[in-house]
Amino acid sequence: MPFEIIKGDITKLKTDAIVNAANEALKRGGGVCGAIFAAAGADELQRECDKIGECKTGEAVITKGYNLPAKHIIHTVGPVWHGGGHGEETLLRNCYRNSLLLAKKHNLESIAFPLISSGIFGYPKDEAMNVAETTINEFLNENEMNVYLVLFG
């Protein structure tokens, strides 16, 4: 099953889960993370994230969606780009794979991703897109789920 690439605002999508490009402390940040916190209800979401505590790079955790049209938020921490020789590709693949596996574990049927690490974390957009597409397609070769990659602008 192929996935769909769309342009728009990830906070407006009615899916079972949207993915937050989070930081390891699970604190409200800027960019996609800040927009998701604002749309969800920052105080409630931050309280739940504080209970979880942290999320290591490449891993994923799940919270409620609060005021979003999405039922859940899956938070994953992408790698900061350091030139490509520091395991960034493996960590980025793990972000997508672990988010998808967490969605599957919770019996979710649809999930929307931003292009993880391609903003302030500096991952080159073309390379980030390649990692996203190949990892999502590998997952979909063996699993059924509606997957969206949401590009801003």
DSSP file with accessible surface (Angstrom, degrees, kcal/mol):
  #  RESIDUE AA STRUCTURE BP1 BP2  ACC     N-H-->O    O-->H-N    N-H-->O    O-->H-N    TCO  KAPPA ALPHA  PHI   PSI    X-CA   Y-CA   Z-CA
    1    1 A M              0   0   82      0, 0.0   142,-0.1     0, 0.0   139,-0.1   0.000 360.0 360.0 360.0 123.7    0.0    0.0    0.0
    2    2 A P        -     0   0  110      0, 0.0   145,-0.3     0, 0.0     2,-0.2  -0.307 360.0-130.1 -76.1 164.5    1.6    3.3   -1.0
    3    3 A F        -     0   0   30    143,-0.1     2,-0.4   130,-0.1   145,-0.2  -0.696  18.2-117.8-110.0 168.9    1.5    6.4    1.2
    4    4 A E  E     -a  148   0A 107    143,-2.3   145,-2.5    -2,-0.2     2,-0.5  -0.885  11.0-151.3-113.2 136.1    0.5    9.9    0.2
    5    5 A I  E     +a  149   0A  70     -2,-0.4     2,-0.3   143,-0.2   145,-0.2  -0.919  27.5 172.3-102.5 124.3    2.6   13.0    0.3
    6    6 A I  E     -a  150   0A  39    143,-2.6   145,-3.3    -2,-0.5     2,-0.4  -0.913  28.4-131.4-130.7 158.1    0.6   16.2    0.9
    7    7 A K  E     +a  151   0A 159     -2,-0.3     2,-0.3   143,-0.2   145,-0.2  -0.895  59.6  69.2-107.0 140.2    1.2   19.8    1.5
    8    8 A G  S    S-     0   0   34    143,-2.1     2,-0.6    -2,-0.4   145,-0.1  -0.988  84.5 -34.7 155.1-160.0   -0.4   21.6    4.4
    9    9 A D    >   -     0   0   64     -2,-0.3     3,-2.0     1,-0.1     4,-0.3  -0.879  37.9-156.2-104.6 112.9   -0.8   22.0    8.1
   10   10 A I  G >  S+     0   0   12     -2,-0.6     3,-1.2     1,-0.3    -1,-0.1   0.792  90.8  65.9 -61.4 -26.1   -0.3   18.7   10.0
   11   11 A T  G 3  S+     0   0   11      1,-0.2    -1,-0.3    57,-0.1    59,-0.2   0.630  97.2  56.0 -73.7  -9.2   -2.3   20.0   13.0
   12   12 A K  G <  S+     0   0  151     -3,-2.0     2,-0.3    56,-0.1    -1,-0.2   0.499  82.2 110.2 -97.8  -5.8   -5.4   20.1   10.8
   13   13 A L    <   -     0   0   41     -3,-1.2     2,-1.2    -4,-0.3    57,-0.1  -0.528  61.9-142.6 -80.3 136.1   -5.4   16.5    9.8
   14   14 A K        +     0   0  185     -2,-0.3     2,-0.3    55,-0.1    56,-0.2  -0.782  51.9 131.5 -95.3  90.3   -8.0   14.1   11.1
   15   15 A T  S    S-     0   0    9     -2,-1.2    56,-1.3    57,-0.1    57,-0.3  -0.838  72.4-106.6-129.4 169.4   -5.9   10.9   11.5
   16   16 A D  S    S+     0   0   21     -2,-0.3    56,-1.4     1,-0.2     2,-0.3   0.862 103.4   5.8 -66.0 -33.7   -5.5    8.5   14.4
   17   17 A A  E     -cb  72 111A   0     93,-1.0    95,-1.6    54,-0.2     2,-0.3  -0.998  57.2-159.8-149.1 146.2   -2.1   10.0   15.0
   18   18 A I  E     -cb  73 112A   1     54,-1.7    56,-2.7    -2,-0.3     2,-0.5  -0.909  28.5-124.0-115.4 154.3    0.1   12.8   14.0
   19   19 A V  E     -c   74   0A   0     93,-2.5     2,-0.5    -2,-0.3    56,-0.2  -0.852  15.7-150.4-103.1 131.9    3.9   12.7   14.6
   20   20 A N  E     -c   75   0A   1     54,-3.0    56,-2.5    -2,-0.5     2,-1.6  -0.870  15.3-135.7 -98.8 127.6    5.6   15.5   16.5
   21   21 A A  E     -c   76   0A  32     -2,-0.5    12,-0.4    54,-0.2    56,-0.2  -0.685  48.2-177.1 -78.8  89.9    9.2   16.2   15.6
   22   22 A A        -     0   0    3     54,-2.4    56,-0.5    -2,-1.6     2,-0.3  -0.227  28.6-120.5 -90.9 174.7   10.1   16.4   19.3
   23   23 A N    >   -     0   0   46      4,-0.3     3,-2.0    54,-0.1    -1,-0.1  -0.750  37.3-103.8-108.7 163.0   13.2   17.1   21.5
   24   24 A E  T 3  S+     0   0   78      1,-0.3    31,-2.0    -2,-0.3    53,-0.1   0.792 121.0  53.5 -60.7 -28.2   14.6   14.6   23.9
   25   25 A A  T 3  S-     0   0   49     29,-0.2    -1,-0.3     2,-0.1    28,-0.1   0.533 105.1-129.0 -82.5  -5.1   13.1   16.5   26.9
   26   26 A L    <   +     0   0    2     -3,-2.0     2,-0.3     1,-0.2    -2,-0.1   0.845  57.8 148.0  56.6  37.9    9.6   16.4   25.4
   27   27 A K        -     0   0   94      1,-0.1    -4,-0.3    22,-0.1    -1,-0.2  -0.711  60.3 -87.8 -99.0 153.1    9.3   20.1   25.9
   28   28 A R        +     0   0  129     -2,-0.3     2,-0.1    -3,-0.1     6,-0.1  -0.365  59.0 172.5 -57.5 129.0    7.4   22.5   23.7
   29   29 A G        -     0   0   30      1,-0.2     2,-0.1    -2,-0.1     8,-0.1  -0.345  30.0 -82.7-119.4-155.1    9.7   23.7   21.0
   30   30 A G  S >> S+     0   0   52     -2,-0.1     4,-1.5     3,-0.1     3,-0.8  -0.273  86.3  23.2-101.4-169.9    9.5   25.8   17.9
   31   31 A G  H 3> S-     0   0   65      1,-0.2     4,-2.2     2,-0.2     5,-0.2  -0.165 130.3  -7.7  55.9-136.8    8.5   24.8   14.3
   32   32 A V  H 3> S+     0   0   52      1,-0.2     4,-2.6     2,-0.2    -1,-0.2   0.910 138.1  54.7 -58.8 -43.3    6.3   21.8   14.0
   33   33 A C  H <> S+     0   0    8     -3,-0.8     4,-2.5   -12,-0.4    -2,-0.2   0.934 109.1  46.5 -59.1 -47.0    6.6   20.9   17.6
   34   34 A G  H  X S+     0   0   10     -4,-1.5     4,-2.5     1,-0.2    -1,-0.2   0.896 112.2  50.7 -63.5 -40.0    5.5   24.4   18.7
   35   35 A A  H  X S+     0   0   46     -4,-2.2     4,-2.4     2,-0.2    -1,-0.2   0.898 110.7  49.0 -65.6 -40.9    2.6   24.3   16.3
   36   36 A I  H  X S+     0   0    0     -4,-2.6     4,-2.5     2,-0.2     5,-0.2   0.939 112.3  47.9 -65.3 -46.1    1.4   20.9   17.6
   37   37 A F  H  X S+     0   0    1     -4,-2.5     4,-2.0    -5,-0.2    -2,-0.2   0.933 113.1  48.6 -59.5 -45.7    1.6   22.0   21.2
   38   38 A A  H  < S+     0   0   56     -4,-2.5     4,-0.3     1,-0.2    -2,-0.2   0.924 115.5  43.2 -61.7 -44.6   -0.3   25.2   20.5
   39   39 A A  H  < S+     0   0   37     -4,-2.4    -1,-0.2     1,-0.2    -2,-0.2   0.838 116.3  47.4 -71.7 -33.6   -3.0   23.4   18.6
   40   40 A A  H  < S-     0   0    0     -4,-2.5    27,-2.4    -5,-0.2    -1,-0.2   0.807 127.4 -88.9 -76.5 -29.9   -3.3   20.5   21.1
   41   41 A G     X  -     0   0   18     -4,-2.0     4,-2.3    -5,-0.2     5,-0.3   0.495  36.5-140.6 110.3  91.9   -3.4   22.7   24.2
   42   42 A A  H  > S+     0   0   20     -4,-0.3     4,-2.7     1,-0.2     5,-0.2   0.842  93.5  51.6 -58.2 -41.1    0.1   23.3   25.4
   43   43 A D  H  > S+     0   0  122      2,-0.2     4,-2.1     1,-0.2    -1,-0.2   0.947 113.7  42.0 -66.0 -48.5   -0.5   23.0   29.2
   44   44 A E  H  > S+     0   0   85      2,-0.2     4,-1.9     1,-0.2    -1,-0.2   0.930 117.3  47.7 -63.2 -45.6   -2.3   19.6   29.1
   45   45 A L  H  X S+     0   0    0     -4,-2.3     4,-2.6     1,-0.2     5,-0.2   0.918 110.8  51.5 -63.2 -41.9    0.1   18.2   26.5
   46   46 A Q  H  X S+     0   0   34     -4,-2.7     4,-2.8    -5,-0.3    -1,-0.2   0.904 106.7  54.2 -63.8 -38.3    3.1   19.4   28.5
   47   47 A R  H  X S+     0   0  143     -4,-2.1     4,-1.6    -5,-0.2    -1,-0.2   0.928 111.1  45.1 -60.7 -43.9    1.8   17.8   31.7
   48   48 A E  H  X S+     0   0   40     -4,-1.9     4,-1.5     2,-0.2    -2,-0.2   0.923 113.3  50.0 -67.2 -41.2    1.5   14.4   29.9
   49   49 A C  H  X S+     0   0    0     -4,-2.6     4,-2.7     1,-0.2    -2,-0.2   0.900 107.3  55.1 -62.7 -38.5    4.9   14.7   28.3
   50   50 A D  H  < S+     0   0   73     -4,-2.8    -1,-0.2     1,-0.2    -2,-0.2   0.865 104.5  54.0 -63.6 -34.4    6.4   15.6   31.7
   51   51 A K  H  < S+     0   0  185     -4,-1.6    -1,-0.2     1,-0.2    -2,-0.2   0.868 109.7  47.3 -66.5 -36.5    5.0   12.4   33.1
   52   52 A I  H  < S-     0   0   65     -4,-1.5     2,-1.0     1,-0.1    -2,-0.2   0.899  95.0-162.1 -69.9 -42.2    6.7   10.4   30.3
   53   53 A G     <  -     0   0   39     -4,-2.7     2,-0.3    -5,-0.2    -1,-0.1  -0.459  47.0  -2.9  99.9 -63.6    9.9   12.3   31.0
   54   54 A E        -     0   0  110     -2,-1.0     2,-0.3    -3,-0.1   -29,-0.2  -0.976  45.6-149.5-157.0 168.3   12.1   11.9   27.9
   55   55 A C        -     0   0    2    -31,-2.0   -29,-0.2    -2,-0.3     3,-0.1  -0.948  24.4-134.6-146.8 121.5   12.5   10.3   24.5
   56   56 A K    >   -     0   0   91     -2,-0.3     3,-2.3     1,-0.1    21,-0.5  -0.378  41.6 -79.6 -75.9 156.0   15.9    9.4   23.1
   57   57 A T  B 3  S+f   77   0B  39      1,-0.3    21,-0.2    19,-0.1    -1,-0.1  -0.299 119.7  18.7 -56.5 130.1   16.9   10.2   19.5
   58   58 A G  T 3  S+     0   0    2     19,-3.0    40,-0.3     1,-0.3    -1,-0.3   0.209 106.4 102.2  91.4 -12.9   15.3    7.6   17.2
   59   59 A E    <   -     0   0  102     -3,-2.3    18,-1.0    18,-0.2    -1,-0.3  -0.405  56.9-146.0 -95.9 176.3   12.7    6.4   19.7
   60   60 A A  E     -D   76   0A  22     16,-0.2     2,-0.3    38,-0.1    16,-0.2  -0.998  12.5-175.6-146.7 145.1    9.0    7.3   19.9
   61   61 A V  E     -D   75   0A  29     14,-2.1    14,-2.9    -2,-0.3     2,-0.4  -0.912  18.8-132.6-134.0 162.9    6.4    7.8   22.6
   62   62 A I  E     +D   74   0A  31     -2,-0.3     2,-0.3    12,-0.2    12,-0.2  -0.922  22.5 169.9-124.7 143.1    2.6    8.4   22.4
   63   63 A T  E     -D   73   0A   3     10,-2.5    10,-2.1    -2,-0.4   -18,-0.1  -0.859  43.0 -79.8-133.1 175.1    0.3   10.9   24.1
   64   64 A K  E     -D   72   0A 127     -2,-0.3     8,-0.3     8,-0.2     7,-0.1  -0.302  33.2-129.5 -67.9 162.6   -3.4   11.9   23.7
   65   65 A G    >   -     0   0    2      6,-2.2     3,-2.1     1,-0.2     7,-0.2   0.588  35.4-176.3 -90.5 -13.4   -4.2   14.3   20.9
   66   66 A Y  T 3  S+     0   0   62      5,-0.3    -1,-0.2     1,-0.3   -25,-0.2  -0.270  70.6   0.4  52.6-118.3   -6.1   16.7   23.2
   67   67 A N  T 3  S+     0   0  115    -27,-2.4    -1,-0.3    -2,-0.1   -27,-0.1   0.400 109.9 103.8 -85.0   4.1   -7.6   19.5   21.0
   68   68 A L  S <  S-     0   0   14     -3,-2.1   -56,-0.1     2,-0.2    -3,-0.1  -0.473  81.4-122.0 -78.2 157.8   -6.2   18.2   17.7
   69   69 A P  S    S+     0   0   60      0, 0.0     2,-0.2     0, 0.0    -1,-0.1   0.765  95.3  86.4 -68.2 -20.4   -8.4   16.4   15.2
   70   70 A A  S    S-     0   0    3    -59,-0.2    -2,-0.2    -5,-0.2   -54,-0.2  -0.569  78.2-140.7 -79.0 142.9   -5.9   13.5   15.6
   71   71 A K  S    S+     0   0  135    -56,-1.3    -6,-2.2    -2,-0.2    -5,-0.3   0.804  80.5  19.6 -72.1 -31.8   -6.6   11.1   18.5
   72   72 A H  E     -cD  17  64A  54    -56,-1.4   -54,-1.7    -8,-0.3     2,-0.5  -0.940  61.7-141.5-137.4 159.8   -3.0   10.7   19.4
   73   73 A I  E     -cD  18  63A   0    -10,-2.1   -10,-2.5    -2,-0.3     2,-0.6  -0.995  13.2-157.6-120.1 126.4    0.4   12.4   19.1
   74   74 A I  E     -cD  19  62A   0    -56,-2.7   -54,-3.0    -2,-0.5     2,-0.5  -0.939  12.8-154.2-102.2 120.9    3.4   10.2   18.5
   75   75 A H  E     +cD  20  61A   1    -14,-2.9   -14,-2.1    -2,-0.6     2,-0.4  -0.850  18.5 172.2 -98.6 126.8    6.6   12.1   19.6
   76   76 A T  E     -cD  21  60A   0    -56,-2.5   -54,-2.4    -2,-0.5     2,-0.7  -0.988  26.2-135.9-134.9 146.2    9.8   11.1   18.0
   77   77 A V  B     -f   57   0B   4    -18,-1.0   -19,-3.0   -21,-0.5   -18,-0.2  -0.899  20.4-156.2-107.6 112.7   13.2   12.8   18.2
   78   78 A G        -     0   0    2     -2,-0.7     2,-0.2   -56,-0.5    39,-0.1  -0.418  25.6 -97.3 -80.9 162.3   15.1   13.1   15.0
   79   79 A P        -     0   0    5      0, 0.0     2,-0.4     0, 0.0    44,-0.2  -0.476  29.2-119.2 -78.4 149.5   18.9   13.4   14.7
   80   80 A V        -     0   0   65     -2,-0.2     2,-0.4    42,-0.1    42,-0.2  -0.705  38.2-110.7 -80.8 135.6   20.7   16.7   14.3
   81   81 A W        +     0   0   62     40,-3.0    -1,-0.1    -2,-0.4    42,-0.0  -0.584  42.1 168.3 -73.4 123.5   22.6   16.8   11.1
   82   82 A H  S    S-     0   0  121     -2,-0.4     3,-0.4     0, 0.0    -1,-0.1  -0.155  75.5 -68.2-124.3  32.6   26.4   16.7   11.6
   83   83 A G  S    S-     0   0   54      1,-0.2    -2,-0.1     2,-0.1    40,-0.0   0.340  76.4 -83.2 100.4  -7.9   27.4   16.0    8.0
   84   84 A G  S    S+     0   0   39      1,-0.0     3,-0.4     2,-0.0     5,-0.3   0.333 109.4  95.6  96.9  -6.5   26.1   12.5    7.6
   85   85 A G        +     0   0   68     -3,-0.4    -2,-0.1     1,-0.2    -1,-0.0   0.205  67.8  72.6-102.2  17.1   28.9   10.5    9.2
   86   86 A H  S    S-     0   0  133      0, 0.0    -1,-0.2     0, 0.0    -3,-0.0  -0.060 118.3 -86.5-123.3  32.2   27.5   10.2   12.7
   87   87 A G  S  > S+     0   0   37     -3,-0.4     4,-2.3     3,-0.1     5,-0.2   0.621  81.2 140.3  77.8  15.5   24.7    7.7   12.3
   88   88 A E  H  >  +     0   0    3      1,-0.2     4,-2.7     2,-0.2     5,-0.2   0.889  68.0  52.3 -60.7 -41.5   22.1   10.3   11.3
   89   89 A E  H  > S+     0   0   94     -5,-0.3     4,-2.7     2,-0.2    -1,-0.2   0.932 110.4  47.3 -63.3 -44.2   20.5    8.1    8.6
   90   90 A T  H  > S+     0   0   91      1,-0.2     4,-2.3     2,-0.2    -1,-0.2   0.930 113.4  48.7 -61.8 -44.1   20.0    5.1   11.0
   91   91 A L  H  X S+     0   0   56     -4,-2.3     4,-1.6     2,-0.2    -2,-0.2   0.909 111.8  49.0 -63.6 -39.9   18.6    7.4   13.7
   92   92 A L  H  X S+     0   0    0     -4,-2.7     4,-1.6     2,-0.2    -2,-0.2   0.922 110.1  50.8 -67.1 -43.0   16.2    9.0   11.2
   93   93 A R  H  X S+     0   0   42     -4,-2.7     4,-2.9     1,-0.2     5,-0.2   0.912 107.7  54.6 -56.9 -42.3   15.1    5.6    9.9
   94   94 A N  H  X S+     0   0   47     -4,-2.3     4,-3.0     1,-0.2     5,-0.4   0.863 101.8  58.5 -61.6 -35.2   14.4    4.6   13.5
   95   95 A C  H  X S+     0   0    0     -4,-1.6     4,-1.8     2,-0.2    -1,-0.2   0.951 113.0  37.8 -57.2 -51.6   12.2    7.6   14.0
   96   96 A Y  H  X S+     0   0    0     -4,-1.6     4,-2.5     2,-0.2     5,-0.2   0.952 119.6  47.0 -66.5 -49.0    9.9    6.6   11.2
   97   97 A R  H  X S+     0   0   84     -4,-2.9     4,-2.8     1,-0.2     5,-0.2   0.937 114.3  45.8 -60.8 -49.1   10.1    2.8   12.0
   98   98 A N  H  X S+     0   0   55     -4,-3.0     4,-2.1   -40,-0.3    -1,-0.2   0.870 112.6  51.3 -66.9 -33.5    9.5    3.2   15.7
   99   99 A S  H  X S+     0   0    0     -4,-1.8     4,-2.3    -5,-0.4    -1,-0.2   0.931 112.5  46.1 -65.9 -44.6    6.6    5.7   15.2
  100  100 A L  H  X S+     0   0    0     -4,-2.5     4,-2.5     2,-0.2    -2,-0.2   0.914 112.6  49.7 -64.5 -42.1    5.0    3.2   12.8
  101  101 A L  H  X S+     0   0   79     -4,-2.8     4,-2.6    -5,-0.2    -1,-0.2   0.893 110.6  50.5 -65.4 -37.1    5.5    0.3   15.1
  102  102 A L  H  X S+     0   0   26     -4,-2.1     4,-1.6     2,-0.2    -2,-0.2   0.915 110.2  49.9 -66.6 -41.2    4.0    2.3   18.0
  103  103 A A  H  <>S+     0   0    0     -4,-2.3     5,-2.8     1,-0.2    -2,-0.2   0.929 112.0  48.2 -61.5 -42.8    1.0    3.2   15.9
  104  104 A K  H ><5S+     0   0  106     -4,-2.5     3,-2.1     1,-0.2    -2,-0.2   0.920 107.3  55.4 -63.5 -43.7    0.6   -0.5   15.0
  105  105 A K  H 3<5S+     0   0  161     -4,-2.6    -1,-0.2     1,-0.3    -2,-0.2   0.843 110.1  46.7 -58.3 -34.0    0.9   -1.5   18.6
  106  106 A H  T 3<5S-     0   0   79     -4,-1.6    -1,-0.3    -3,-0.2    -2,-0.2   0.231 116.5-116.1 -93.9  12.2   -2.0    0.8   19.5
  107  107 A N  T < 5 +     0   0  142     -3,-2.1     2,-0.3     1,-0.2    -3,-0.2   0.812  55.4 165.9  58.5  36.2   -4.1   -0.5   16.5
  108  108 A L      < -     0   0   14     -5,-2.8    -1,-0.2    -6,-0.1     3,-0.1  -0.606  27.7-162.8 -83.7 144.6   -4.1    2.9   14.8
  109  109 A E        +     0   0  138     -2,-0.3    37,-3.1     1,-0.2     2,-0.3   0.609  69.9  34.4-102.6 -15.9   -5.1    2.9   11.1
  110  110 A S  E     + e   0 146A  16     35,-0.2   -93,-1.0    -7,-0.1     2,-0.3  -0.999  57.1 175.4-145.5 146.1   -3.8    6.3   10.0
  111  111 A I  E     -be  17 147A   0     35,-2.4    37,-2.4    -2,-0.3     2,-0.4  -0.994  13.9-153.9-149.7 142.9   -0.7    8.4   10.8
  112  112 A A  E     -be  18 148A   0    -95,-1.6   -93,-2.5    -2,-0.3    37,-0.2  -0.989  13.2-165.9-124.1 130.0    0.7   11.7    9.5
  113  113 A F  E     - e   0 149A   0     35,-3.1    37,-3.6    -2,-0.4     2,-0.1  -0.889  13.6-143.0-110.2 144.4    4.4   12.6    9.6
  114  114 A P        -     0   0    7      0, 0.0     2,-1.5     0, 0.0    37,-0.2  -0.432  50.7 -85.3 -82.9 175.4    6.2   15.8    9.1
  115  115 A L    >   -     0   0   23     35,-0.5     3,-1.5    -2,-0.1     4,-0.2  -0.698  59.6-135.5 -83.8  92.7    9.6   15.6    7.3
  116  116 A I  T 3  S+     0   0    1     -2,-1.5    16,-0.1     1,-0.2   -39,-0.1  -0.204  73.0   2.3 -59.7 138.3   11.5   14.8   10.5
  117  117 A S  T 3  S+     0   0    8      1,-0.1     6,-2.7   -39,-0.1    -1,-0.2   0.360  96.8 109.1  71.2   1.4   14.8   16.6   11.2
  118  118 A S  S <  S+     0   0   17     -3,-1.5     7,-0.2     4,-0.2    -2,-0.1   0.519  72.0  53.7 -88.9  -1.1   14.6   18.7    8.0
  119  119 A G  S >  S-     0   0   52     -4,-0.2     3,-2.2     5,-0.1     6,-0.0   0.508 126.5 -13.4 -96.6-115.6   14.0   22.0    9.8
  120  120 A I  T 3  S+     0   0  157      1,-0.3    -2,-0.1     2,-0.1   -89,-0.0   0.691 127.8  68.5 -66.8 -17.1   16.1   23.4   12.6
  121  121 A F  T 3  S-     0   0   54    -41,-0.1   -40,-3.0     2,-0.1    -1,-0.3   0.582 102.3-134.4 -79.6  -8.3   17.9   20.1   12.9
  122  122 A G    <   +     0   0   41     -3,-2.2    -4,-0.2     1,-0.2    -2,-0.1   0.543  44.1 158.9  77.8  10.7   19.5   20.7    9.5
  123  123 A Y        -     0   0    5     -6,-2.7    -1,-0.2   -44,-0.2    -2,-0.1  -0.500  54.1-103.1 -67.7 129.7   19.0   17.4    7.8
  124  124 A P     >  -     0   0   43      0, 0.0     4,-2.8     0, 0.0     5,-0.2  -0.327  27.7-132.5 -56.2 130.3   19.2   18.0    4.0
  125  125 A K  H  > S+     0   0  127      1,-0.2     4,-2.7     2,-0.2     5,-0.2   0.874 101.9  50.8 -57.0 -44.3   15.6   17.9    2.7
  126  126 A D  H  > S+     0   0  142      2,-0.2     4,-2.0     1,-0.2    -1,-0.2   0.923 114.6  44.0 -61.6 -42.5   16.3   15.5   -0.3
  127  127 A E  H  > S+     0   0   95      2,-0.2     4,-2.2     1,-0.2    -2,-0.2   0.898 113.2  51.0 -69.5 -39.5   18.1   13.0    1.9
  128  128 A A  H  X S+     0   0    0     -4,-2.8     4,-2.5     1,-0.2    -2,-0.2   0.909 109.7  51.2 -63.1 -40.1   15.4   13.3    4.6
  129  129 A M  H  X S+     0   0   38     -4,-2.7     4,-2.9    -5,-0.2     5,-0.2   0.916 108.7  51.0 -63.2 -42.9   12.7   12.7    2.0
  130  130 A N  H  X S+     0   0   85     -4,-2.0     4,-2.5     1,-0.2     5,-0.3   0.922 111.1  47.6 -61.1 -45.0   14.5    9.6    0.7
  131  131 A V  H  X S+     0   0    3     -4,-2.2     4,-2.3     2,-0.2     5,-0.3   0.932 113.6  48.4 -61.8 -45.7   14.8    8.1    4.2
  132  132 A A  H  X S+     0   0    0     -4,-2.5     4,-2.6     1,-0.2     5,-0.3   0.958 113.7  45.6 -60.0 -50.8   11.1    8.8    4.9
  133  133 A E  H  X S+     0   0   69     -4,-2.9     4,-2.4     1,-0.2     5,-0.2   0.926 115.8  44.2 -61.8 -47.6    9.9    7.3    1.6
  134  134 A T  H  X S+     0   0   44     -4,-2.5     4,-2.3    -5,-0.2    -1,-0.2   0.925 116.0  46.7 -67.4 -40.9   12.0    4.1    1.8
  135  135 A T  H  X S+     0   0    3     -4,-2.3     4,-2.0    -5,-0.3    -2,-0.2   0.928 114.4  46.4 -68.2 -43.6   11.3    3.5    5.5
  136  136 A I  H  X S+     0   0    0     -4,-2.6     4,-2.7    -5,-0.3    -1,-0.2   0.937 113.3  49.6 -63.4 -45.4    7.6    4.0    5.2
  137  137 A N  H  X S+     0   0   65     -4,-2.4     4,-1.5    -5,-0.3    -2,-0.2   0.899 108.1  53.6 -62.7 -39.0    7.4    1.9    2.1
  138  138 A E  H  < S+     0   0  100     -4,-2.3     4,-0.4    -5,-0.2     3,-0.3   0.925 111.6  46.1 -59.8 -43.2    9.3   -0.9    3.8
  139  139 A F  H >X S+     0   0   18     -4,-2.0     3,-1.5     1,-0.2     4,-0.8   0.927 111.1  51.6 -63.6 -45.2    6.8   -0.9    6.6
  140  140 A L  H 3< S+     0   0    5     -4,-2.7    -1,-0.2     1,-0.3    -2,-0.2   0.698  94.4  71.7 -70.7 -17.6    3.8   -0.8    4.3
  141  141 A N  T 3< S+     0   0  129     -4,-1.5    -1,-0.3    -3,-0.3    -2,-0.2   0.768 116.6  22.5 -64.4 -22.5    5.1   -3.8    2.4
  142  142 A E  T <4 S+     0   0  171     -3,-1.5     2,-0.3    -4,-0.4    -2,-0.2   0.381 123.3  53.2-124.0  -0.3    4.2   -5.9    5.4
  143  143 A N     <  -     0   0   25     -4,-0.8     2,-0.6  -142,-0.1    -1,-0.1  -0.975  68.6-128.7-139.8 153.4    1.5   -3.8    7.2
  144  144 A E        +     0   0  150     -2,-0.3     2,-0.3    -3,-0.1    -3,-0.1  -0.895  50.0 126.2-102.9 121.1   -1.7   -2.1    6.5
  145  145 A M        -     0   0    7     -2,-0.6     2,-0.7    -5,-0.1   -35,-0.2  -0.913  58.4-115.9-167.5 146.5   -2.0    1.6    7.5
  146  146 A N  E     - e   0 110A  77    -37,-3.1   -35,-2.4    -2,-0.3     2,-0.4  -0.830  40.6-173.2 -88.0 117.5   -2.8    4.9    5.9
  147  147 A V  E     - e   0 111A   3     -2,-0.7  -143,-2.3  -145,-0.3     2,-0.4  -0.953   8.8-171.3-121.3 131.8    0.4    7.0    6.0
  148  148 A Y  E     -ae   4 112A  61    -37,-2.4   -35,-3.1    -2,-0.4     2,-0.6  -0.958  13.8-155.8-121.5 137.8    0.7   10.6    5.1
  149  149 A L  E     -ae   5 113A   0   -145,-2.5  -143,-2.6    -2,-0.4     2,-0.6  -0.973  20.4-156.1-109.9 114.3    3.9   12.7    4.8
  150  150 A V  E     -a    6   0A   8    -37,-3.6   -35,-0.5    -2,-0.6     2,-0.5  -0.843   6.6-164.9-102.6 118.3    2.9   16.3    5.3
  151  151 A L  E     -a    7   0A  37   -145,-3.3  -143,-2.1    -2,-0.6     2,-0.4  -0.864  16.5-133.2-102.5 134.4    5.2   18.9    3.8
  152  152 A F              0   0  185     -2,-0.5  -143,-0.1  -145,-0.2  -145,-0.0  -0.707 360.0 360.0 -88.7 130.9    4.8   22.5    5.0
  153  153 A G              0   0   78     -2,-0.4  -145,-0.1  -145,-0.1    -2,-0.1  -0.008 360.0 360.0  81.6 360.0    4.6   25.2    2.3
